[in-house]
Amino acid sequence: MQKPCAKCRATFEITDADRKFYDDISPMFGGQKQAIPPPTLCPDCRLRQRLLFRNDLSLYHRKSDLSGKQIVSMYAPEKPYVVYDQDEWWGDGWDDLQHVVP
């Protein structure tokens, strides 16, 4: 199904697989499945909307929670998030199953 984007008017396709995905993740309330409507924005506009909430303007000095190395992060030192240096993040020196997001 081709739809025009509600924001930029570009046409984008909603495939059968997309509709099945939305059906699969639809929540159940009171024993009834609540349908998630198909998107009205194209993938590019949805990405732009998600990225609006990123913090790229305020950067903080803090220590890596793995090595203690001083790094620059988008998370302030007093925030409860676990933050690693980029090389540590992509490395195998930590177990991702140990961490629970607060």
Secondary structure as a PSIPRED ss2 file (coil, helix, strand):
# PSIPRED VFORMAT (PSIPRED V4.0)

   1 M C   1.000  0.000  0.000
   2 Q E   0.000  0.000  1.000
   3 K E   0.000  0.000  1.000
   4 P E   0.000  0.000  1.000
   5 C C   1.000  0.000  0.000
   6 A C   1.000  0.000  0.000
   7 K C   1.000  0.000  0.000
   8 C C   1.000  0.000  0.000
   9 R C   1.000  0.000  0.000
  10 A C   1.000  0.000  0.000
  11 T E   0.000  0.000  1.000
  12 F E   0.000  0.000  1.000
  13 E E   0.000  0.000  1.000
  14 I C   1.000  0.000  0.000
  15 T C   1.000  0.000  0.000
  16 D H   0.000  1.000  0.000
  17 A H   0.000  1.000  0.000
  18 D H   0.000  1.000  0.000
  19 R H   0.000  1.000  0.000
  20 K H   0.000  1.000  0.000
  21 F H   0.000  1.000  0.000
  22 Y H   0.000  1.000  0.000
  23 D H   0.000  1.000  0.000
  24 D H   0.000  1.000  0.000
  25 I C   1.000  0.000  0.000
  26 S C   1.000  0.000  0.000
  27 P C   1.000  0.000  0.000
  28 M E   0.000  0.000  1.000
  29 F E   0.000  0.000  1.000
  30 G C   1.000  0.000  0.000
  31 G C   1.000  0.000  0.000
  32 Q E   0.000  0.000  1.000
  33 K E   0.000  0.000  1.000
  34 Q C   1.000  0.000  0.000
  35 A C   1.000  0.000  0.000
  36 I C   1.000  0.000  0.000
  37 P C   1.000  0.000  0.000
  38 P C   1.000  0.000  0.000
  39 P C   1.000  0.000  0.000
  40 T C   1.000  0.000  0.000
  41 L C   1.000  0.000  0.000
  42 C C   1.000  0.000  0.000
  43 P H   0.000  1.000  0.000
  44 D H   0.000  1.000  0.000
  45 C H   0.000  1.000  0.000
  46 R H   0.000  1.000  0.000
  47 L H   0.000  1.000  0.000
  48 R H   0.000  1.000  0.000
  49 Q H   0.000  1.000  0.000
  50 R H   0.000  1.000  0.000
  51 L H   0.000  1.000  0.000
  52 L C   1.000  0.000  0.000
  53 F C   1.000  0.000  0.000
  54 R C   1.000  0.000  0.000
  55 N C   1.000  0.000  0.000
  56 D C   1.000  0.000  0.000
  57 L C   1.000  0.000  0.000
  58 S C   1.000  0.000  0.000
  59 L C   1.000  0.000  0.000
  60 Y E   0.000  0.000  1.000
  61 H E   0.000  0.000  1.000
  62 R E   0.000  0.000  1.000
  63 K E   0.000  0.000  1.000
  64 S C   1.000  0.000  0.000
  65 D C   1.000  0.000  0.000
  66 L C   1.000  0.000  0.000
  67 S C   1.000  0.000  0.000
  68 G C   1.000  0.000  0.000
  69 K C   1.000  0.000  0.000
  70 Q E   0.000  0.000  1.000
  71 I E   0.000  0.000  1.000
  72 V E   0.000  0.000  1.000
  73 S E   0.000  0.000  1.000
  74 M C   1.000  0.000  0.000
  75 Y C   1.000  0.000  0.000
  76 A C   1.000  0.000  0.000
  77 P C   1.000  0.000  0.000
  78 E C   1.000  0.000  0.000
  79 K C   1.000  0.000  0.000
  80 P C   1.000  0.000  0.000
  81 Y C   1.000  0.000  0.000
  82 V C   1.000  0.000  0.000
  83 V C   1.000  0.000  0.000
  84 Y C   1.000  0.000  0.000
  85 D C   1.000  0.000  0.000
  86 Q H   0.000  1.000  0.000
  87 D H   0.000  1.000  0.000
  88 E H   0.000  1.000  0.000
  89 W H   0.000  1.000  0.000
  90 W H   0.000  1.000  0.000
  91 G C   1.000  0.000  0.000
  92 D C   1.000  0.000  0.000
  93 G C   1.000  0.000  0.000
  94 W C   1.000  0.000  0.000
  95 D C   1.000  0.000  0.000
  96 D H   0.000  1.000  0.000
  97 L H   0.000  1.000  0.000
  98 Q H   0.000  1.000  0.000
  99 H C   1.000  0.000  0.000
 100 V C   1.000  0.000  0.000
 101 V C   1.000  0.000  0.000
 102 P C   1.000  0.000  0.000
